[in-house]
Amino acid sequence: MSTSLENYCLSCHQADDFRYPPLADSQLPNALVMLCEKCRRPIMFIDVEKAAAITQKHPKTIREWIRQGRVKSLRLADGRYLICYSSLFRPPLQEDELAA
């Protein structure tokens, strides 16, 4: 099965023709939903622990991805991070993109 990402938004990491794994209601209580400034699609932000559980990685790995720019995140006033759910599933960055 191939997926076309012609309408892929580089800002929110979403495309109309690609569906991300759904989140269970139990994973949503602390989620924050905003609209992408460029494409106006809804963006869901989840906490580091939920991102780690979804990706089956350690929370330290998620924090490292934040530092490297591999996932989109927001830093809250209390210092916690929220991760853009769809950025967990975006196409892998090329080395030259990481250096930018």
TORKOL-4160 file (C-alpha; in steps of 0.2 Angstrom, whole numbers, padded with zeros to 4 digits, m for minus):
100
<pt num="1" X="0000" Y="0000" Z="0000"/>
<pt num="2" X="0008" Y="0017" Z="m0005"/>
<pt num="3" X="0002" Y="0033" Z="0002"/>
<pt num="4" X="0004" Y="0049" Z="m0008"/>
<pt num="5" X="0009" Y="0064" Z="0003"/>
<pt num="6" X="0007" Y="0078" Z="m0010"/>
<pt num="7" X="m0004" Y="0088" Z="0002"/>
<pt num="8" X="0008" Y="0085" Z="0017"/>
<pt num="9" X="0010" Y="0100" Z="0028"/>
<pt num="10" X="0028" Y="0103" Z="0034"/>
<pt num="11" X="0021" Y="0113" Z="0048"/>
<pt num="12" X="0009" Y="0101" Z="0056"/>
<pt num="13" X="0016" Y="0085" Z="0048"/>
<pt num="14" X="m0001" Y="0079" Z="0042"/>
<pt num="15" X="m0009" Y="0074" Z="0025"/>
<pt num="16" X="m0027" Y="0072" Z="0020"/>
<pt num="17" X="m0024" Y="0055" Z="0013"/>
<pt num="18" X="m0014" Y="0047" Z="0028"/>
<pt num="19" X="m0022" Y="0042" Z="0044"/>
<pt num="20" X="m0013" Y="0041" Z="0061"/>
<pt num="21" X="m0016" Y="0028" Z="0073"/>
<pt num="22" X="m0031" Y="0033" Z="0084"/>
<pt num="23" X="m0029" Y="0038" Z="0102"/>
<pt num="24" X="m0040" Y="0030" Z="0115"/>
<pt num="25" X="m0051" Y="0041" Z="0125"/>
<pt num="26" X="m0041" Y="0037" Z="0140"/>
<pt num="27" X="m0026" Y="0045" Z="0132"/>
<pt num="28" X="m0034" Y="0061" Z="0128"/>
<pt num="29" X="m0038" Y="0070" Z="0145"/>
<pt num="30" X="m0022" Y="0081" Z="0145"/>
<pt num="31" X="m0022" Y="0083" Z="0126"/>
<pt num="32" X="m0021" Y="0100" Z="0119"/>
<pt num="33" X="m0029" Y="0103" Z="0102"/>
<pt num="34" X="m0024" Y="0118" Z="0091"/>
<pt num="35" X="m0026" Y="0122" Z="0072"/>
<pt num="36" X="m0011" Y="0123" Z="0061"/>
<pt num="37" X="m0007" Y="0140" Z="0056"/>
<pt num="38" X="m0004" Y="0135" Z="0038"/>
<pt num="39" X="m0016" Y="0122" Z="0033"/>
<pt num="40" X="m0029" Y="0124" Z="0047"/>
<pt num="41" X="m0030" Y="0105" Z="0051"/>
<pt num="42" X="m0032" Y="0101" Z="0070"/>
<pt num="43" X="m0016" Y="0097" Z="0079"/>
<pt num="44" X="m0016" Y="0086" Z="0095"/>
<pt num="45" X="m0002" Y="0089" Z="0107"/>
<pt num="46" X="0001" Y="0075" Z="0120"/>
<pt num="47" X="0013" Y="0074" Z="0135"/>
<pt num="48" X="0030" Y="0065" Z="0134"/>
<pt num="49" X="0024" Y="0050" Z="0144"/>
<pt num="50" X="0010" Y="0046" Z="0132"/>
<pt num="51" X="0022" Y="0049" Z="0117"/>
<pt num="52" X="0034" Y="0037" Z="0125"/>
<pt num="53" X="0020" Y="0024" Z="0127"/>
<pt num="54" X="0014" Y="0026" Z="0109"/>
<pt num="55" X="0031" Y="0024" Z="0101"/>
<pt num="56" X="0037" Y="0011" Z="0114"/>
<pt num="57" X="0052" Y="0022" Z="0118"/>
<pt num="58" X="0058" Y="0029" Z="0135"/>
<pt num="59" X="0053" Y="0046" Z="0139"/>
<pt num="60" X="0072" Y="0051" Z="0139"/>
<pt num="61" X="0072" Y="0046" Z="0120"/>
<pt num="62" X="0057" Y="0058" Z="0117"/>
<pt num="63" X="0065" Y="0072" Z="0126"/>
<pt num="64" X="0081" Y="0069" Z="0115"/>
<pt num="65" X="0070" Y="0069" Z="0100"/>
<pt num="66" X="0063" Y="0086" Z="0106"/>
<pt num="67" X="0081" Y="0093" Z="0108"/>
<pt num="68" X="0086" Y="0086" Z="0090"/>
<pt num="69" X="0070" Y="0094" Z="0082"/>
<pt num="70" X="0064" Y="0077" Z="0077"/>
<pt num="71" X="0047" Y="0080" Z="0084"/>
<pt num="72" X="0037" Y="0096" Z="0086"/>
<pt num="73" X="0034" Y="0102" Z="0104"/>
<pt num="74" X="0027" Y="0115" Z="0115"/>
<pt num="75" X="0035" Y="0120" Z="0131"/>
<pt num="76" X="0023" Y="0124" Z="0145"/>
<pt num="77" X="0026" Y="0138" Z="0158"/>
<pt num="78" X="0029" Y="0124" Z="0171"/>
<pt num="79" X="0043" Y="0117" Z="0160"/>
<pt num="80" X="0034" Y="0102" Z="0154"/>
<pt num="81" X="0033" Y="0098" Z="0135"/>
<pt num="82" X="0019" Y="0093" Z="0125"/>
<pt num="83" X="0022" Y="0083" Z="0109"/>
<pt num="84" X="0013" Y="0085" Z="0092"/>
<pt num="85" X="0005" Y="0068" Z="0090"/>
<pt num="86" X="0007" Y="0068" Z="0071"/>
<pt num="87" X="0025" Y="0073" Z="0071"/>
<pt num="88" X="0028" Y="0056" Z="0079"/>
<pt num="89" X="0023" Y="0048" Z="0062"/>
<pt num="90" X="0031" Y="0060" Z="0050"/>
<pt num="91" X="0043" Y="0055" Z="0037"/>
<pt num="92" X="0061" Y="0053" Z="0044"/>
<pt num="93" X="0072" Y="0069" Z="0042"/>
<pt num="94" X="0087" Y="0068" Z="0031"/>
<pt num="95" X="0103" Y="0072" Z="0039"/>
<pt num="96" X="0104" Y="0089" Z="0030"/>
<pt num="97" X="0087" Y="0094" Z="0038"/>
<pt num="98" X="0093" Y="0090" Z="0055"/>
<pt num="99" X="0108" Y="0101" Z="0053"/>
<pt num="100" X="0097" Y="0116" Z="0048"/>
